[in-house]
Amino acid sequence: MIMRIPALLASVLTLLAVSGLPATAESTVPQGFRPASTSWTGPATGYVLGYSPCAKKWCPALLATTDGGTHWRRLGAPPMSLPDNHNHVALTVTGDRVAYVSDGVRVVTTRDGGASWHPVGLIGAREPYYLSKLTETGGRVFAVLTAYGEGRGSTRLYSGAAGSPVLVPVPGFAVTGGLTYGDLAVGGGLQVALGADYGTERYWTSPDGVRFTPAAPPCPAGTVASLAGVRDRQVVALCSSSPGSPQPGSTERRLRHADRLGGPFSDEDPVPYLGINQGFAAASPTSATVAAEGGGTGFLHSTTDGGRTWTTTELPDRGFSLTDLDFPGGGTGVVVDGQPDADGGSALYRTTDGGHRWRELVIG
C-alpha cells in the first residue's frame, strides 16, 4: 500500500540564493562558551550552538567551521534560552543557510544563515509534549512529537513544506498508549518508526518524503527501534529493550541490518549492555556507535566490523546526557557530552575513524 502526504500550507519564507552562511560582526568564540548541540553537513563542515555566561544568565551563540573545527566563525544566534527543565536544545542544520533549533516545545528556523529567525508553529499540539526529532529533506520538514496525558500519550509524525511557518500532523502516522515513542532518519531515503508499550511497532519508508510505504518493523516485539540513515544502500537499526534490563543502569541491545531501504531486517548482533540509550548512528553498514549513560558516566560503544566486536570509550563524569550523535560522512562522527549549565559543563567529541577513537574538539 502506498500512502501520500497531502499538500500542506504554502511556504511563507524565502530561501535566499546566496550560498554560504554569513558571519556576524562578532567573529570570536565567546568567553566561557559551552556547546549545547551540534549539527554537521559534511566531515569538515559543522555548526555548534552553545551558551556562555552573560549578565547572570546564559546567552546563546552559534558557531560554524569549514575545516573540521580548526577555525570557527560566529553566526546570528537563535532566540532560544536554556530551558529550566534541562530539555536538550537541539540544532539541526539541513543546508548552507537553513537551520532549525528546538528546546522540545518551541521551534525556530532560519533560511538566511542566521541573519533572521522565525517561529514554527505545531498545529494541534497541546502541552505537555516533547519534540524529539526534526529534519528537512526533499523539500519537506518532518518532526516526531510525543504528547503526554494522564496515563496515556501519543506520538505523531508532523510535517510541512520547507519554509512553512507551521507543521501539522500527518494523517495515519500516529500511535497511542501508556508509553509511546518514535524515531526518524534521513539519508538515502526517509524512515519513520513509531511505537507504543513495547508491543505496537509501525515503520514506513519513503524515497522522496512524499510517497510512503509501510514495511515490517526493524525490531522484534518487546524492543524499540533506533534508526540510522541508509549507508552504501544498506540500513542499520538498533533494537533495545526497556531501560534497566537486564539490570539497573543497562539496556539489552542488538544491531539488525537490511540490504536495502524497505527490505527485511535480519542478522541480530549483540551490543554491550552498559548504560541507558542516549543515541545511535552508523558511519557505514559495518561501523556504528551507541551512546549510553549510566552512573553519571557516558559511554560510546562502537563497532567497525558489523557488530562482531565492540570497543567502549568512557567519557568524563559530566553525568547529564550524550546528544547529537551523528556520522556526517567519511568516518567522521560527533557527539555532545553534558549540558552548558551543568556542574560538569559540556564538551564536543569527534572521531575520524568511524568511532574507534573519540577526542574532545576544543572550540576557541
C-alpha positions in Angstrom: 0.0 0.0 0.0 1.3 3.4 -0.9 0.3 6.4 1.2 0.8 10.0 0.1 1.1 13.0 2.4 -1.4 15.7 1.3 -0.2 19.2 0.4 0.1 21.4 3.5 0.2 25.1 3.9 2.3 27.0 1.4 5.7 28.4 2.3 5.9 31.9 3.5 9.7 32.1 4.0 12.0 32.6 1.0 15.3 30.7 0.7 18.0 33.2 -0.3 20.0 32.3 -3.4 23.3 33.4 -2.0 25.4 30.4 -0.8 27.3 30.3 2.4 26.5 31.3 6.0 27.3 34.9 6.7 29.4 35.7 9.8 28.3 38.4 12.2 30.5 41.2 13.4 31.3 39.1 16.5 33.7 36.7 14.9 35.3 35.2 18.0 34.2 32.4 20.4 32.5 33.9 23.4 34.4 33.6 26.7 33.1 30.7 28.7 31.4 29.1 25.7 29.9 25.7 26.3 28.4 23.6 23.5 24.7 22.6 23.8 24.2 21.0 20.3 26.0 20.3 17.1 25.0 19.6 13.5 27.3 18.8 10.6 26.6 18.7 6.9 29.9 17.1 6.0 33.1 15.7 7.6 34.6 19.2 7.8 31.6 21.5 7.8 29.9 21.8 11.1 27.9 24.1 13.4 27.7 24.3 17.2 25.1 26.1 19.2 26.3 26.9 22.7 25.9 29.2 25.6 28.1 31.4 27.7 27.6 33.3 30.9 26.4 36.9 30.5 24.5 39.3 32.8 23.7 36.5 35.3 22.1 34.3 32.6 23.2 32.1 29.7 23.4 33.7 26.3 23.3 31.7 23.0 26.0 31.8 20.3 26.1 29.9 17.0 29.5 29.0 15.5 30.4 27.4 12.2 33.5 25.7 10.8 34.6 24.5 7.4 37.9 22.9 8.4 36.8 20.3 11.0 37.0 22.7 13.9 40.4 24.3 13.4 38.8 27.7 12.8 35.4 29.0 13.8 33.3 31.9 12.8 30.3 33.4 14.6 26.8 33.5 13.1 23.5 35.1 14.1 22.3 33.2 17.2 18.7 31.9 17.6 16.4 33.5 20.2 16.4 30.3 22.3 17.3 30.4 26.0 18.4 27.4 28.1 15.2 25.8 29.5 14.9 25.5 33.3 13.8 21.9 32.9 17.2 20.9 31.3 15.5 19.9 28.0 18.0 19.4 25.2 18.3 22.5 22.9 18.8 20.8 19.6 20.3 22.4 16.5 19.6 20.8 13.1 21.3 22.3 10.0 19.9 21.0 6.7 21.6 23.2 4.2 24.1 26.1 3.8 21.6 28.6 5.0 18.8 26.5 6.6 18.7 25.5 10.2 16.2 24.7 13.0 16.5 25.0 16.8 14.1 23.4 19.3 14.0 23.0 23.0 11.4 20.3 22.7 8.5 22.7 22.9 9.4 25.7 20.8 10.9 25.6 17.3 12.6 28.4 15.4 14.2 28.4 11.9 16.4 30.4 9.7 16.7 30.3 6.0 19.2 33.1 5.6 22.1 31.7 7.6 21.2 33.1 11.0 20.5 36.7 9.8 16.9 36.2 11.0 15.0 33.6 12.9 11.3 32.8 12.7 9.0 30.6 14.9 7.5 27.4 13.6 4.1 26.5 15.0 2.9 23.0 15.8 -0.8 22.8 14.9 -2.9 20.8 17.4 0.0 20.2 19.8 -1.1 20.6 23.4 1.3 20.7 26.3 2.8 18.7 27.8 4.6 17.4 24.8 8.2 16.9 23.6 9.5 17.3 20.0 12.3 14.7 19.8 13.4 14.7 16.2 13.2 17.3 13.4 14.7 17.3 9.9 14.2 18.6 6.4 14.5 16.5 3.3 13.1 16.5 -0.2 11.5 20.0 0.2 9.6 19.0 3.3 10.1 19.2 7.1 9.4 16.2 9.4 9.3 16.0 13.1 8.4 13.4 15.8 6.2 14.8 18.6 5.2 12.9 21.8 2.3 14.2 23.9 1.7 13.2 27.5 -1.6 12.7 29.3 -2.9 11.1 32.5 -1.6 7.6 32.0 -1.9 7.8 28.2 0.1 9.5 25.5 0.6 9.7 21.7 3.4 10.0 19.3 2.8 11.5 15.9 4.7 12.5 12.8 4.4 16.2 11.9 5.3 17.7 8.5 5.1 20.8 6.4 6.5 22.3 3.3 10.1 23.6 3.6 9.9 27.2 4.8 6.3 26.8 6.1 5.6 28.7 9.4 3.6 25.7 10.7 3.9 21.9 10.9 0.7 19.7 11.1 0.1 16.1 12.0 0.3 13.7 9.1 -2.8 11.5 8.9 -2.2 7.9 9.7 1.2 8.4 11.3 0.4 8.1 15.0 0.4 5.6 17.9 -1.2 5.9 21.3 -0.6 4.1 24.6 0.7 4.3 28.1 4.3 4.8 26.8 4.8 6.0 23.2 8.0 6.9 21.2 9.3 7.3 17.7 12.3 8.0 15.6 13.1 9.1 12.0 16.2 9.1 9.9 17.2 10.6 6.6 20.0 9.8 4.1 19.3 7.6 1.1 15.5 8.0 1.8 13.3 8.7 4.8 12.5 6.2 7.6 9.8 6.7 10.3 9.3 4.3 13.2 6.5 4.8 15.8 5.8 2.5 18.8 3.8 2.1 22.0 4.2 0.0 25.1 6.9 -2.2 23.6 4.2 -4.0 21.7 2.8 -1.8 18.9 5.5 -1.0 16.3 4.9 0.7 13.0 7.5 1.5 10.3 7.4 3.4 7.0 10.0 4.2 4.3 10.0 6.8 1.6 12.4 7.5 -1.3 11.3 11.2 -1.5 9.4 12.3 1.6 6.1 12.2 -0.4 5.3 8.5 -1.1 5.4 6.3 2.0 5.3 2.5 2.1 4.6 0.6 5.3 7.1 -2.1 6.0 7.8 -4.7 8.6 9.3 -3.1 11.7 13.1 -3.3 12.0 12.9 -4.8 15.5 11.1 -7.7 17.1 8.3 -7.3 19.6 9.4 -6.1 23.0 12.1 -3.8 21.7 12.3 -0.3 20.4 13.9 0.7 17.1 16.5 3.5 16.8 17.2 4.3 13.1 20.3 5.2 11.1 20.3 6.6 7.6 20.9 4.4 4.5 24.7 3.7 4.2 26.0 2.3 0.9 22.4 1.2 0.1 22.1 -0.7 3.4 20.2 0.1 6.5 21.2 -0.4 10.2 18.9 -0.3 13.1 19.4 -0.6 16.9 16.9 -2.7 18.8 16.7 -2.1 22.5 14.8 -3.5 25.5 13.3 -1.3 28.2 15.9 0.7 30.2 17.2 -1.1 33.3 17.1 -4.5 31.6 18.8 -7.0 32.2 20.0 -5.0 35.3 19.8 -1.4 36.6 21.9 1.0 34.5 21.9 -1.2 31.5 20.0 -1.9 28.3 19.8 -5.1 26.2 20.6 -4.2 22.6 21.1 -5.8 19.2 22.0 -4.5 15.8 19.9 -5.5 12.8 20.6 -5.0 9.1 18.6 -4.7 5.9 20.2 -4.9 2.4 18.0 -2.0 1.1 15.5 0.6 2.1 12.3 -1.1 2.9 13.9 -4.5 2.9 13.6 -7.1 5.7 15.9 -6.8 8.7 17.9 -9.8 9.9 21.3 -10.7 11.5 21.0 -9.8 15.1 24.4 -8.8 16.6 24.6 -8.2 20.3 25.7 -4.8 21.6 27.3 -4.1 25.0 24.6 -3.6 27.7 26.3 -0.9 29.8 24.3 2.3 30.1 20.9 3.7 29.1 20.4 4.7 25.5 21.2 8.3 24.6 21.8 8.0 20.8 22.6 5.8 17.9 24.3 6.4 14.5 26.0 4.4 11.7 29.0 5.6 9.7 28.7 2.6 7.3 26.9 -0.7 7.1 29.6 -2.1 9.3 30.5 0.8 11.5 28.0 2.0 14.2 28.1 3.7 17.6 25.7 3.6 20.5 25.8 6.5 23.0 24.7 5.5 26.6 24.8 6.9 30.1 25.0 5.2 33.4 26.0 6.2 36.9 26.9 9.7 35.8 29.3 8.4 33.1 29.0 8.5 29.3 29.8 5.5 27.1 30.3 5.3 23.4 30.0 1.6 22.3 31.4 1.4 18.7 31.9 -1.4 16.2 33.8 -1.3 12.9 33.1 -4.9 11.8 29.3 -5.1 11.7 28.8 -5.9 15.4 31.1 -8.8 15.8 33.4 -6.9 18.1 33.0 -3.7 20.1 35.1 -1.0 21.8 33.8 1.2 24.6 35.0 4.8 25.1 34.3 6.1 28.6 33.8 9.9 28.8 34.4 12.1 31.8 31.8 12.2 34.6 29.6 15.0 33.3 26.5 13.0 34.2 23.7 14.5 32.2 23.5 13.2 28.6 25.1 12.4 25.3 23.3 14.1 22.4 23.5 14.7 18.7 25.5 11.6 17.9 25.9 11.6 14.1 28.2 10.5 11.3 28.1 13.1 8.5 30.5 11.2 6.2 34.0 9.9 5.7 34.1 8.0 9.0 33.8 11.4 10.8 31.4 11.4 13.8 30.4 13.9 16.5 28.6 13.9 19.9 28.0 16.4 22.6 28.6 15.3 26.2 26.9 17.2 29.1 24.9 20.4 29.2 26.2 24.0 29.3 24.6 24.9 32.7 25.5 21.5 34.4 28.2 21.5 37.1 30.5 19.5 34.8 29.8 21.7 31.8 29.7 20.2 28.3 32.1 19.3 25.5 32.1 18.3 21.8 33.8 15.0 20.9 34.8 13.9 17.4 36.0 10.8 15.6 37.6 10.4 12.2 37.9 6.6 12.1 34.3 5.5 12.3 34.0 5.6 16.1 37.1 3.7 17.1 38.8 6.7 18.8 37.0 9.8 20.1 38.7 13.0 21.1 37.5 16.3 22.5 37.3 19.0 19.9 38.3 22.2 21.7 36.3 25.2 20.5 38.1 28.5 20.6 
